[in-house]
Structures are given as C-alpha cells and as structure tokens.
C-alpha cells in the first residue's frame, strides 16, 4: 500500500502557504498583507522556511499516514 500523507500534506501546504495567495509575510507596505497576490524574494524565502518546518512536523514528528481503501 502506498502512503499518501506526504503528497496530500505537501500539496495542501503548498497551496495554503503560497506567498500572496492568502497572506504574505513580510508584505510590501505592512508586516502581514492578506490577499495581495504580489510577492517579493524575502516573502518567498520565509514561506519556504515555514513550509519546511510545518511539513517536517506533520510527516516526521507526528508520523501521519494516509492509506487508500
């Protein structure tokens, strides 16, 4: 059986943590901007670090598994 947790968690976090889609840290004019759909290099780096930390906690530390069927 294939474990679908890494794929599903990765896709979900990628969508939620895309800079500028829901929120952006740091924003252009404020610390946090919501729904701006604009991004910068520092926001991309920070969202990548957040993605890595949350993904590692969910997959490695909490040992989440999703099996079909």
Secondary structure, 3 states (H helix, E strand, C coil): CCECHHHHHHHHHHHHCCCCCCEEECCCCCCEEECCCCCCHHHHHHHHHHHHHHHHHHHHHCCCCCECC
